[in-house]
Amino acid sequence: MRDTNPYLSGSYAPIDDERRVEHEELEIIGELPRELYGSYLRNGPNPRFAPRGLHHWFDGDGMVHALTFENGRATYQNRYIRTKWFERETEAGEALFTGLMEPVGHNPKGAPYKDTSNTDILAFRGKAQTSWYMSGAPYELDPRTLTTDGPLRYGAEGPLKFSAHPKVDPRTGALHFFDYGPVAPFMRYGVISAEGELTHMTDIALEGPRFPHDMALSEKHVIVMDPPLRVSQKALRAGRWGLELPAETPMRFGVLPQGGRGDSVRWFETEACYVYHTINAWEEGDEVVLVGCRVMDPLPAIDPDNGIYAVMMANLQITAELYEWRFNLRTGGVKGRTLDDRNTEFPSMNVQQMGRPTRFSYNVRLAATPTLRFDAIVKYDTASGAASTHEFGPGRYGSEAPFAPADASRAASSAHEDEGYVTSFVHDEGTGRSEVVVLDARDVAAGPVARVLLPRRVPLGFHACWVPGA
């Protein structure tokens, strides 16, 4: 029977300091490409104070780890995201919240759960922007210093909220987002212009509270989701967080025009599944094509041997497959097919080509371990069906690996879709040290062109992005 929390120890244990390490102090194996110019940023949970009660991995305060590349050199640093509640707890000198595994009745008024901004991170308007999976306030970070600004308002009366995975349209520079919550209409969709103005907001009515996680963006459309995985009303009435999966409930994908009204959504039903993360979407004739990672069993069986952490351990076991959906806007029909059945997730792509037909995706492979770990990067070519793999090695586990273009001016050209690099923080459980591996995106199986050895451990975490130096 497990009585210790595996997500607070070993590779997941929080670190207790913020540090900057200049390039002279970093050992590099191989040679960093001089054209690699920008910052690789990775977000994740790092609780600052001892938890009140049982701790879920998702509860930790957001911390960003960064490696900035310029002229063949690299600089590392890490900093907490200075959210509203991080600052309040700093003043109090202790945790003020219980997390997902405890009742919320004694948490601060109006905030049943702490908005940690620990989930996603993306590049928008020359800055890095962090967000939270339960719909929270966006925070802006300087990608070089990791200094926090925010919460951002974008012209709204109060701090704007959105979920973890907004998308930036590379053609217009606008950010498209959704948020969701426990009260009707349960979902909203909005657009923030490249100038930072909130230009669109509309309600999307659902039949009840849901637990969506991602969206997708094509040149003309937005895809939102109404998944069968739902917020448990029984748990909410008891003052707890919980999810349920009602039998024979379909998965629904909603397609609406970019900047469209909520009542213009076209809903397409498929067999029950869940989608944590999409890759890309585009139009082909009458169809909108979506490629992402499909999970057929979003609530795996609970192993009682995991004791008081059994529910968390089950929730964090993911089995996914690379999948394609085609939504026909003329007939209302939907077709789907499995592109690859390896267990991969947390995908990345050349974001300068988002919304147009693309071939390549860089997914991490989920290790066959009791906790969520990534043991390889798999590059998919969805046009040919080919795949190539870089394995991190025994006892070595990586992070989501964003694509960094070798030449930003050519990144939007389909002829140069994979001309660049993918980067990943890798932790070696044998040595206790971490590093960043840099792979040529055209040939990930060849192994790293360079490894940047870090003088400290980087805890395993969530999402990452590339912020171009320009």
C-alpha positions in Angstrom: 0.0 0.0 0.0 1.5 3.3 -1.1 1.7 6.0 1.7 4.2 8.3 0.1 3.5 10.7 -2.8 5.6 9.8 -5.9 4.9 13.2 -7.4 6.7 14.9 -4.6 9.9 12.9 -4.7 12.6 11.8 -7.1 12.2 13.3 -10.6 9.2 15.3 -9.5 10.5 16.7 -6.2 10.3 20.5 -6.2 13.4 22.6 -6.1 13.7 25.4 -3.6 15.6 28.1 -5.4 15.7 30.3 -8.5 19.0 30.5 -10.4 20.6 31.9 -13.4 23.6 30.1 -15.0 25.6 32.0 -17.6 27.0 30.3 -20.7 30.6 30.1 -19.3 29.4 27.8 -16.5 27.6 25.4 -18.8 29.2 22.3 -20.3 28.2 21.6 -23.9 28.8 18.3 -25.6 28.7 18.7 -29.4 28.2 22.1 -31.0 25.2 24.4 -30.6 23.9 25.6 -34.0 24.6 29.3 -34.3 21.3 29.8 -36.1 19.4 28.6 -33.0 18.4 32.0 -31.6 15.7 32.2 -29.0 14.4 30.8 -25.7 13.2 27.2 -25.0 10.8 27.6 -22.1 9.1 24.8 -20.1 6.3 25.3 -17.5 5.4 23.0 -14.7 4.4 22.5 -11.0 6.8 23.3 -8.2 5.1 23.8 -4.9 6.8 26.5 -2.8 5.3 25.5 0.6 4.4 22.2 2.2 0.9 21.2 1.0 -2.1 21.3 3.2 -3.3 17.7 3.1 -2.9 15.4 0.2 -1.0 16.8 -2.8 -1.9 16.3 -6.5 0.8 16.8 -9.1 -1.3 19.5 -10.7 -1.4 21.6 -7.5 2.1 23.0 -7.6 3.0 26.6 -8.2 4.0 27.4 -11.7 7.7 27.5 -12.4 9.4 28.2 -15.8 12.7 26.8 -16.7 14.5 28.4 -19.7 17.4 27.9 -21.9 18.2 30.9 -24.1 20.4 30.3 -27.2 22.4 32.9 -29.1 25.5 32.8 -31.2 26.3 29.2 -30.3 26.0 29.8 -26.5 23.3 29.1 -24.0 22.1 30.6 -20.7 19.9 28.7 -18.2 17.5 30.2 -15.6 14.4 29.3 -13.6 11.8 31.4 -11.9 8.4 31.1 -10.3 5.5 32.7 -12.0 4.4 35.5 -9.7 0.7 34.8 -9.7 -1.8 36.6 -7.4 -1.9 33.6 -5.0 1.8 33.0 -5.2 2.3 36.5 -3.8 -0.4 36.1 -1.2 1.2 32.9 0.1 4.6 34.5 0.1 3.2 37.2 2.4 1.6 34.5 4.6 4.7 32.3 4.6 2.6 29.2 4.1 0.2 27.4 1.7 -3.3 28.9 1.8 -5.0 26.3 -0.4 -5.7 22.6 -0.3 -5.6 21.0 -3.7 -7.5 18.6 -6.0 -7.5 15.8 -3.5 -9.0 17.6 -0.5 -12.2 19.5 0.3 -12.2 23.1 -0.7 -14.4 24.6 2.0 -11.5 26.4 3.8 -9.8 27.8 0.8 -9.8 31.6 0.2 -13.2 33.0 -0.6 -14.1 33.0 -4.3 -11.2 30.8 -5.3 -11.9 27.1 -4.6 -8.6 26.2 -6.3 -5.4 28.1 -6.6 -4.8 29.5 -10.1 -1.1 28.5 -10.4 -0.6 29.3 -14.2 1.5 26.1 -14.2 0.2 24.4 -17.3 0.9 25.9 -20.7 3.3 28.4 -22.1 3.3 30.0 -25.5 4.8 32.9 -27.5 2.5 35.9 -28.0 3.3 39.5 -28.9 7.0 39.0 -28.3 6.5 37.6 -24.8 5.9 34.3 -23.1 2.4 33.8 -21.8 1.4 31.2 -19.2 -2.0 29.7 -18.5 -3.8 27.2 -16.3 -5.8 24.1 -17.3 -8.9 25.0 -15.1 -9.2 28.4 -16.9 -7.3 31.1 -15.1 -5.7 34.5 -15.6 -3.0 34.7 -18.3 0.4 35.9 -17.1 3.0 37.5 -19.3 6.7 36.7 -18.9 9.8 38.3 -20.4 11.4 35.3 -22.2 14.9 36.4 -21.4 14.5 37.3 -17.7 11.3 35.4 -16.8 10.1 38.5 -15.0 6.3 38.2 -14.5 3.7 40.8 -15.6 0.0 40.3 -15.0 -2.6 39.1 -14.6 -3.3 40.5 -18.0 -6.6 42.2 -18.7 -6.6 42.8 -22.5 -9.1 45.6 -22.2 -11.6 43.5 -20.2 -13.2 44.9 -17.1 -11.5 42.3 -14.9 -8.6 39.9 -15.5 -9.5 37.8 -18.5 -9.6 34.0 -18.1 -8.8 31.2 -20.5 -7.9 27.6 -20.5 -4.5 26.0 -21.0 -4.1 25.9 -24.8 -5.0 29.0 -26.7 -3.7 29.2 -30.3 -1.9 32.0 -32.1 -2.8 32.4 -35.8 0.5 32.9 -37.6 -1.2 34.8 -40.4 -2.9 37.5 -38.3 -1.0 37.3 -35.0 -4.3 37.0 -33.1 -4.7 34.7 -30.2 -7.8 32.5 -30.1 -8.9 31.0 -26.7 -11.7 29.4 -24.8 -12.6 29.2 -21.2 -15.0 26.9 -19.3 -16.6 26.7 -15.9 -19.3 25.3 -13.6 -22.1 27.7 -14.5 -24.1 28.2 -17.7 -23.3 28.7 -20.6 -20.3 26.6 -19.5 -17.9 27.7 -22.3 -16.8 30.9 -24.0 -14.6 31.6 -27.1 -12.7 34.8 -27.6 -10.0 36.5 -29.8 -7.2 38.9 -28.8 -5.7 40.9 -31.6 -2.0 41.1 -32.4 -2.2 44.6 -30.8 -3.4 43.1 -27.5 -7.1 44.1 -27.8 -10.0 41.8 -26.9 -11.9 41.9 -30.2 -14.3 39.0 -29.8 -16.1 37.1 -27.1 -19.1 34.8 -27.4 -20.9 32.2 -25.3 -20.9 28.5 -26.4 -23.8 26.8 -24.7 -23.2 23.3 -23.4 -25.7 21.1 -21.6 -23.7 21.1 -18.4 -20.2 21.6 -17.0 -17.5 19.8 -18.9 -13.8 19.2 -18.7 -12.3 20.2 -22.0 -8.5 20.8 -22.3 -7.6 21.9 -25.8 -8.8 23.5 -29.0 -7.6 23.7 -32.6 -7.3 26.4 -35.2 -7.4 26.2 -39.0 -7.2 29.1 -41.5 -11.0 29.7 -41.4 -12.3 27.7 -38.4 -12.0 27.0 -34.7 -12.6 23.6 -33.2 -13.8 23.3 -29.6 -14.7 20.2 -27.7 -17.6 18.9 -25.5 -16.0 15.7 -24.1 -17.8 12.9 -22.3 -15.4 13.4 -19.4 -17.4 15.6 -17.1 -17.2 17.4 -13.8 -18.8 15.2 -11.2 -21.8 17.0 -9.7 -21.8 14.6 -6.8 -18.2 15.5 -6.0 -19.0 19.3 -6.3 -21.9 19.0 -3.9 -19.5 17.4 -1.4 -17.0 20.3 -1.8 -14.5 18.1 -3.8 -13.1 17.9 -7.2 -14.0 14.9 -9.3 -14.7 13.6 -12.8 -17.1 11.2 -14.2 -17.6 9.4 -17.6 -21.3 8.6 -18.2 -21.9 5.5 -20.2 -22.8 5.8 -23.9 -22.0 9.5 -24.0 -20.4 10.6 -27.3 -17.5 12.9 -27.9 -18.6 16.1 -29.6 -16.4 18.4 -31.6 -17.7 21.9 -32.3 -16.6 23.7 -35.5 -17.3 27.5 -35.9 -15.8 30.2 -38.1 -12.9 32.2 -36.7 -14.4 35.1 -34.8 -17.9 33.5 -35.2 -20.8 33.6 -32.8 -21.4 30.8 -30.4 -24.7 29.9 -32.0 -22.9 29.2 -35.3 -21.2 26.1 -33.9 -21.7 22.9 -36.0 -21.5 19.9 -33.7 -20.0 16.5 -34.8 -20.4 13.4 -32.7 -18.0 10.5 -32.5 -17.6 7.5 -30.3 -16.6 8.3 -26.7 -13.0 9.4 -26.3 -11.0 12.2 -24.8 -8.5 14.6 -26.4 -5.9 16.2 -24.2 -3.9 17.7 -27.0 -4.4 18.6 -30.7 -1.7 19.1 -33.2 -3.1 21.0 -36.2 -6.3 21.5 -38.3 -6.9 22.7 -41.8 -9.5 22.8 -44.6 -9.7 20.3 -47.5 -12.6 21.1 -49.7 -15.8 20.6 -47.7 -13.9 19.0 -44.8 -12.1 20.4 -41.8 -9.3 18.0 -40.9 -8.1 17.7 -37.3 -5.0 15.7 -36.2 -4.4 15.1 -32.5 -3.9 12.5 -29.8 -7.0 10.4 -29.0 -7.5 8.8 -25.6 -10.1 6.0 -25.5 -10.0 5.4 -21.7 -9.7 8.8 -20.0 -10.6 7.3 -16.5 -8.4 4.1 -16.1 -9.1 1.6 -13.4 -8.0 2.5 -9.9 -5.3 0.3 -8.4 -6.1 0.0 -4.6 -2.4 -0.8 -4.0 -1.7 2.9 -4.6 -3.6 3.6 -1.3 -4.5 7.2 -0.7 -3.0 8.3 -4.0 -4.8 5.7 -6.1 -7.2 8.1 -7.8 -4.3 10.5 -8.8 -2.2 7.6 -10.0 -5.0 6.4 -12.2 -5.9 9.8 -13.6 -2.2 10.3 -14.6 -2.0 7.1 -16.6 -2.6 8.1 -20.2 -2.9 5.8 -23.2 -3.2 7.7 -26.5 -2.8 7.2 -30.2 -2.2 9.6 -33.1 -5.5 10.1 -34.8 -7.2 12.0 -37.6 -10.8 13.3 -37.8 -12.5 14.8 -40.8 -15.6 16.9 -40.3 -17.7 17.4 -43.5 -19.3 20.8 -43.3 -21.6 20.0 -46.2 -23.0 16.6 -45.1 -22.5 16.9 -41.3 -20.6 13.6 -41.4 -17.4 12.7 -39.6 -14.7 10.2 -40.4 -11.8 9.1 -38.3 -8.7 6.9 -38.6 -5.8 5.9 -36.4 -2.5 7.2 -37.8 -0.2 5.4 -35.3 -1.0 3.3 -32.2 2.2 4.0 -30.2 1.5 5.7 -26.9 2.6 9.2 -27.6 1.2 12.6 -26.5 2.3 16.2 -25.7 2.8 16.9 -29.4 4.5 19.9 -31.0 4.7 21.3 -34.5 6.1 24.2 -36.6 3.6 26.7 -35.2 4.3 29.1 -38.1 2.3 26.7 -40.3 -0.6 26.2 -37.9 -3.9 26.1 -39.7 -2.5 24.9 -43.0 -1.9 21.3 -44.1 1.2 20.0 -42.3 3.2 16.7 -42.3 5.3 16.7 -39.2 4.6 16.3 -35.5 7.0 15.8 -32.6 5.4 13.7 -29.9 6.9 12.4 -26.7 6.5 8.7 -26.0 4.8 7.8 -22.7 6.9 5.4 -20.7 5.6 2.2 -19.2 6.2 3.4 -15.7 3.8 3.9 -12.7 4.0 7.7 -13.0 3.8 9.9 -16.1 7.2 10.0 -17.8 8.4 10.6 -21.3 11.2 8.3 -22.6 11.5 9.3 -26.2 10.6 11.7 -29.0 8.8 10.4 -32.0 8.7 12.4 -35.2 5.7 11.6 -37.3 5.3 12.2 -41.0 1.5 12.0 -41.4 1.7 12.3 -45.2 3.8 9.1 -45.7 3.0 7.3 -42.4 6.7 7.2 -41.5 8.0 7.7 -38.0 11.4 8.0 -36.5 12.4 7.9 -32.8 15.1 9.3 -30.5 15.1 7.5 -27.1 16.5 9.4 -24.2 18.2 6.3 -22.8 17.7 4.1 -19.7 16.6 6.0 -16.6 16.4 9.3 -18.7 13.1 11.1 -19.1 12.4 14.2 -21.2 9.9 17.1 -21.6 7.6 18.3 -24.3 9.9 19.2 -27.3 8.9 22.3 -29.2 10.1 23.0 -32.7 12.6 25.8 -33.2 13.0 27.0 -36.8 16.6 27.3 -38.1 15.6 30.4 -40.1 12.5 32.2 -38.9 12.0 34.0 -42.2 11.5 30.6 -43.9 9.5 28.9 -41.1 6.1 29.6 -42.7 7.1 27.9 -46.0 5.8 24.3 -46.4 9.1 23.5 -48.1 10.9 24.2 -44.9 8.4 22.7 -42.4 11.0 20.6 -40.6 14.1 22.8 -41.2 15.0 23.4 -37.6 15.5 21.8 -34.3 13.6 20.3 -31.4 14.8 20.8 -27.8 13.9 19.0 -24.6 14.9 19.1 -21.0 16.1 15.6 -20.0 16.5 14.3 -16.5 18.9 11.5 -15.7 17.6 9.6 -12.7 21.0 7.8 -12.4 23.1 10.9 -12.0 20.4 13.2 -10.6 21.4 15.8 -13.2 19.5 17.4 -16.0 20.4 18.6 -19.5 18.9 20.0 -22.7 19.2 17.9 -25.8 19.1 19.6 -29.2 18.0 17.4 -32.1 18.0 18.2 -35.8 14.3 18.1 -36.6 15.0 16.6 -40.0 16.6 13.5 -38.4 15.7 13.1 -34.8 16.9 9.4 -34.8 20.5 10.6 -35.4 20.6 11.8 -31.8 21.6 15.1 -30.3 23.7 17.6 -32.3 24.4 19.1 -28.9 23.7 18.5 -25.2 23.8 21.3 -22.7 24.6 19.9 -19.2 23.0 21.8 -16.4 24.4 22.1 -12.9 21.0 21.3 -11.3 18.0 19.0 -11.6 15.0 20.2 -13.5 11.8 18.5 -12.1 9.6 16.8 -14.7 6.8 19.1 -15.8 4.1 20.0 -18.3 4.3 22.1 -21.5 7.0 23.9 -23.4 7.4 26.4 -26.2 9.9 28.1 -28.3 10.1 32.0 -28.3 12.1 33.2 -31.4 14.9 35.6 -30.5 13.7 38.2 -33.0 
